[in-house]
Amino acid sequence: MADIRVAEELWSAGMLPAGVLERWLVSSGARVRAGEAVAAVRIGEALHDILSPASGRLEVLAPAHEVIDPGRVIAAVQG
């Protein structure tokens, strides 16, 4: 199993507020490939794609529109 985290580097040295998980681009339970964009996260004014680190079945752990902190696990890929 591989965790999908929101990279701490997206916060530019901690100067931006918490981010928001804008939307899921792939549904929970769907098969994804390594490097595929699975979610969109807004941090400050910027929208960032979150990529899957591995291939397998996506398990969403955080709902869309939720406030998220740096490094938070938002999903996992199994298989």
Summary of the structure (lengths in Angstrom):
residues: 79
radius of gyration: 11.8
end to end distance: 6.5
largest distance: 36.2
contacts: 219
relative contact order: 0.36
helix: 5%
strand: 48%
